[in-house]
Amino acid sequence: MGKLQENKLKKRQALLDAAYELFMEQGAGKTSIDNIVTRARVAKGTFYLYFADKDAIAQALIWRISEGLF
């Protein structure tokens, strides 16, 4: 895997981790995209490179969690 691909993967992972933490702390309804990008330490535009909206990142988290169960 090249350096560029590795960086992309790290940013996506940081967004997922931040969203998970915030959803667990304050609930999905009270978590904003601004909260997620601040916690992940990425630009807001970076969020939209990987996810269309907050529902899309929530779906990705559900997939990641369910994948770990099976």
Secondary structure, 3 states (H helix, E strand, C coil): CCHHHHHHHHHHHHHHHHHHHHHHHHCCCCCCHHHHHHHHCCCHHHHHHHCCCHHHHHHHHHHHHHHHHC
